[in-house]
């Protein structure tokens, strides 16, 4: 009898603490593709930077992915919303990100990560490229790779964000952006257990947008193994403003023409204009509709947490851990719920067999944009880092997610309390998708709850319930045979 109970409790422990990993998503031509199912992966994303760039300070011991309690709350709300990707801008690679990464992994949410930060020596300075492109800088961005390379839901790294924006940057910065891409990809090839894509996030400066894309996505000397070539291209676009905007007035038709022959995934790395409130997110139907999905791979809404008076947030978050949905959350959820997810996952076979163009000055249309494809050499000391790895890397890993119920109080946009908020772990080969939920509409209208009492979560989530029932069935079978 004791043996039977030992078997039972061993199975129960496994069901409550096992680590299920999402499948890696790879770049295949101009598509993202699920490694296991070969389904096309369309980004339904949100920018995740609680506190904004001003909230990221050196030595604080805090970044957006360092607090598991906050990540659990936010992952539960994102899962209901239909998010499958977060973009995180400012990270401290020395911190422990295991719980947050594991929580997002459990609900099928991938991470796109910026390797730079606004702190000194942690990004390229367009005004002083020679000095800022240094071994110390490379050590910083390689440390981010080390911290996140082992998480299966790491979708990719941004090697730069809006570097080509101010006057003069279009002339001097492009070769350095390719150098950073090369160095990151060489480091990943030497020190990561799998290939992780590296890309760039561009400002929507239309005069230089096409040239930026052409410059960064071509193959030098026609070599498909050119590691200075980006693997994906993001565009921070805020041109669709208000309910009166259209596909043409927002210039989406021009973007489709511009990127129509892309050989790498292209997506909105930020979108969501707020100049004509309230945001209704009509552009979602265009972005994930037939006119754009043949070229674009989705987009990332700016942003999840409301910063002080910026009116971009989907959610208000307070110092005591409570949160409240804003009207933008509801509007976006309604738009996501209209999408045909199965159609979005349908592969485009022609898009997965494309060859990138060879680099040439003829690809560049503006006279003041760089036409030089002579890439800067690795700075002194940098090649040693690429060859041998950085010292004392902080390598992340998935950990069991045993707490699935959100303990903090979360209010709907109508002031009511959202009851039984929890994450629901997904099967291993699934990413999160919109599921028809109306989070605010289903909330209690009392608005007076002080928060639910912490619950045991050993059986929480559909996966946990099924595994728990299976363990009971196994024990019953053993008793019958005894």
N, C-alpha and C positions, 0 to 999 in steps of 0.2 A: 504493500500500500504506500509506504513512504517513497518508494521508487516512482510510483505513478504520479504522486503529487510533485516530486522533484521534476519530472518530465513536464507536467502541466505548467509549473511556475517558470521553468526555463523557456517554454514556448511563449508564455505571457510576457516575459521580460523582453524576448526578441521582438514581439509585435509592438511593444511600446517604445522601443529605443532603436530599432533598425534604421539605417540611413539609406533611403531610396534616392537615387540621383536621376535628374533629368538627362535626356540624351543630349550629347553635344550637337550644336548647330554649326554647320560648315558653310563656307562660301563656295558656290558652284556656279561659275559664270556670273550672271547678273542677279542671281537669286541666293537667298539663304535657304538651306535645305536641312531637314532633320536627318541626322545620321542613321537612325533606326528605321524610320518609316518612309524616308525620301519625300515626305510632304514638304511643300514650300512653306517657309516660315515668314509671315508678315509681321512686322513690328507694330504692336499696339502698346505704345510706351508712354512713360511719364518721367519728367525730370525730378530727381529726388535729391534735394539739397536743403534739409532743414536748417534754418538760420541763414541761408544764402552764403555767399562768399565771405561776407563780413563776420559770419559766425564761425569761421574756420581760423583758428589761431594756433601758432606754434606752441607745442608743449601742453596743450589743454587736456590731452588724453581723450579727446572726443572727436569723432567724425560721424558722417551720416550712417555708417555701417558698424558702429561700435557698441550700440545699445540694443541688446536683444529684445527687451521689453517694448521699446518703441517700434522696432522692426516688426514684431509680432502684430501689434495694433495696426500698423500701416499695411502690412502684407494682407491682413484679413480684409481691410477696406479695398485694397487694390484687387484682390481676388474677386470680390463682389462686382467691382467695376468692370473687370474684363482685361486688366493689364497683363501683358506677358513679358515686358521689358522695363527696366528702370535705367536711367542714365544718372551716374553719380560723378560730380565734377571734382570735388576736393577731398582727397583721402590721405590719411596718415598711415603709411605702410608698416609702421612699427606697432600698430594696435592689433588687437584680437578681433577679427571680423568673422570668426567661424560661425557663431550663432546666427547672425543676420544673414550671412550667405546661405546657411543651411535652411533657414526659414523660407527665404525666397525660393530656394531650390525646391523645397517641399511642395510649394503651391504652383510650380511651373513658371516662375518668373526669372528671366535672364538678366544679366547685368552688363551694361556698356559703361566702361570706366575711363575717365580722363586721367592720364598719367601726370599731367602738370597740375600746379596749384598756384595761387596768387602770392605765395610766400617768396622771399628772395632766393634766387638761384634754383627755383623749381619750375621755371618755364623759360622759353626762348624770349628774349627781349628784341623786338624788331628794330629798336634803335641802337642795339649793341649786340649784334648776332655773334660776332667773333668771340667775345668774352663770355656771353651767356651759354654758348654751346661748348660745354666743358665736361671734364670727367666727373666733376661734382654733380652737374646736372644729369648726366647719364646715370650716375649711381642712384639718384632720386627716382628716375623713371623706371629703372630696372628693379628697384625695390618694390614698386607697385606691381610689376609683373610677378615677382616672387611671392608677394602676398596673396595674389588672386589666381595664379596659374593652375592650381590644383582643384579649384571649384569647377564642376562640370557646367554650371550655369553662367560662367564667364563667357559672354558672347563676343567681346572684342575690346580693344583699347583705342581710344582717341589719342593720336600722337600730337595733335594740335587743335586749337579751337580759335577760330576767327583771327588768326595771325595776319592774314592778308586782308587788311581793312583800312588802315590809315594811309594817307598819301606817301608814296615811296616804298611801302611794304611789298607791293606787287613786283617790284624790280629786284629787291635784295633777298626777300624771305623764301621764295619757292625752292631754291637749291637746298636750303637748310631744312626745310620740311621733309624733303626726300631723304636727307641724311639721317634725320631722326627716325623716319620710317625704316630705313635700312638697318640702323643700329638696334631698334626694338625687335625687328624680325630676325636678325641674326642672334640676338640674345635668346629669344624664344626658341629658335631652332636648336640652340646649344643646351638650354637649361629647362625647358618646359616638357612635360610628358606628352603634350599634343600641340598641334599648330593652333594658335589663337590669332584671329585676324587683327590687323592694325589699319586704322583709317584716319580720316581728317574730317573736322566739322567746320564748314565754311559760313561766313557771314553772307547774307543775301545782298551783296554789292554787285548789281547786274552788269556793270561795266567789266568786271573781272571774273565773274562767276564761271563762265564757259572756259576761259583760259586757265583758271585755277584747276578746274576739273580735268581738262585736257593735259595740263602739265603734270599733275600728280598721278594720273592713271595710265599713262603710256609706258611702254617698255623701252628702256635705253638699249640701243644696239639691237632692238628687236628680240631681246632675250626674254622668254616667258618666266625665267628663273630670277629676273631682276627684283631684288628684295627692297629696292628703294621705291617701288611702285605700291601705292596704297591698295588695300584689299576691299575697302568700301568708302563711300563718300556720303557725308551728312551735310544737310543744308538747313541752317537756321532761318526759317521763313515765316514772316508775319504779314503776308500780303493779303490774306483773306480776312477782311474786317467787317463784321456785322452781318445781319440777316439779309441785307440787300446785295451782298457780294455774289459773284458768279465765277464760274470756271475761267471765263475770259477776263473779267475785270480784275481778278486776283493774279492774272498772269500765269495761271497753271498750264494753259495751252502752250505758252512759250517755254516753260520748264520741260514739258514733255518733248517738245521739239529739240531742246538743248541736250537732253539726256537720252534721246530715243535710241541711240546706238551704243549705250553703255555696255561695258563688258564686266562691270562689278556692281554689287548692290548699291543703289542710291535711295536715300530716304530723308525725311525731314528729321534732323537731329534736334530741332525745336520748332514748335508751331503753336498758334493760339493767340491771335491778335486780340487785344483788349481795348482798342481805341473806340469801339462802338458797343459799350456794354448794354445788356448782359451778353456774355458769350453764349452762343447757341450751338457752336461747333458744327455748323452745316458743312464745313469743309471735310468732315469725316466721310460723308457719303461720296464726295468727289475723290478723296485720296484713296479710298478702298473700293472705288467703282471701276467699271470697265475701261474708262478713258485713261486711268493712271496705273492700274496694277500690272499692266504689261511692262511698265518701265520702273515704277517706284516700288519699294519694299516696305511701305508703311511710314510711321512717324512717331515722334515723341512729343507729347503735350507739355508745354511749359506752364505751370509746374505743380507739383503735388502740394507742398506746404506754402501757405500764404506768408510772404515776407511783409515787413512793415509797409503798409500803404502801397504795395505794388499792384494789387488786384489781379494777380496771375494765379493765385492759389486755388486748388480744389478743396483743401481742407485747412481749417484753423487748428493749430496745435498749441497747447498751453503748457506752462512750466510744471504744472502738477501732473502731467501725463494724460489729461483728458483731451478730447478733440471734438470738433464739430464740422460736419459737412457744410460746404458752401453750395450755392446754387449751381456753380460751374460743375461740381461733381455730378449732380443730377442731370444736367444738360448733356454732359459727355456720356454718362451711362445710357441715356435714352438713345443717343446716336449710335453707340456701340451695339446696342441690342437690336438695331435694324440690320446689322451686317450679316452676310451669308458667309459664315466661317468656313464651311466646306469648300465654297468656291475660292476663297482666299488661299486655301491650302493646296489647291490644284497646281501642279507643276507646269512650268513653261519650258518644254524640252528644248526649244530653239535658244532660250536664254541661258542654258547651262553649257552650251558648246561654243562659246564665243571667244575669239582671240583679240587681245588688246592691240591697239595700234602701236607702231614703232614711234619713238619720240623724234620729233622734228620741229624746227622752228615754224614750219608751215601749219602746225596745229594751233598756233597762237595768233589771235587776231588783233589784239591791242598792241600798239607800237611800244608802249612803255612797260609791258609785261615781260618778265624774264624769258629769254629764248635760249639761255645757257643750260645745258644738261650736264655740266661739269659739277659733280656733287662734292661738297667739302669732305676732306679726309676725316677720319675719326680723330677727335682731339687727343692730345697726349694723355696717356693713362687709360683712355677709354677702351682700347682693344684688349687690354689685360682684363678688364671687367667682362667684356664680351666673351673672351676665351675661358676664363677661370670662374666667372660668377662673382657677385658682390660678396663682401664679407658679412657673416652672421645674418643671412637672410631670414625673414620672418615668414615662413611658409604656412599658409592657411590650409585647412582641411575641413571636410564636412563632419558635423557632429550630430548625435541624435537630437531630434526635436520632440521632446516629451510634453511640453506645455503648448497646447493648441488654443485654449480659451483665453480671450482678451480680458484682462481684469480691469483695465481702465474704463471709465465711463466715456462713451462716444455718443454725441448727439447728432441727430439728423438735421437737415436744413430747416425742418418745420419745428425744431425745438424739442421734439420727442427723443426718447432714449432708444438707441439701437440695442435690441435684446439678443442674447446668445451669440454675440459676435465671436467668431473663431475662424482659424484657418482650417481648410479641408485638404489634407495631403492628397496629391494626385498620383495616379499610376506612373511608372517610371518613364514611359515614352510620351507623356503628354505635357504640353505647355498650357498655360491658362488661356481661356477664351471667354468672351462675353457669354453670359448664361441666362439673360432675360430678367435678372433681379431688378427690383425697384427698392433700393436700400432705404431711402427716405420714406417712401410710401408705405413700407412695411414696418416702420418704427412705431414704438409706443408714443402716444401723444401726451403722456403725463409730463415728461421733461423734468422730473423731480428725483430721478434715481441718483444715488450717491455712489453707484458702482456695484457690480455684482461681486459676491463673495468668491474668493479663489476656489476653483474646483479641481478635483483630480481629473486629469485628462488622459488617463491610460486607455480609455475607449473612444476618445474624441476623434472625429474625422472618419469618413467612410472607409478609408483603407484600414484604419485601426480597428473599426468595428468588424469588418469582414475577417481580418486576421484573428481577432479575439474569438469570434464564433467558430472559426476553423479549429482553433486550439481546443475549445470545448467539445467539438465533434470528435476530435482525435482522442481525447481522454475517455469520452463515452464509448468509443469503439474499443479502446483498450480494456475497459471494464467488462464489456460484453464478451470479449475473447478470454478474459481471465477465468 
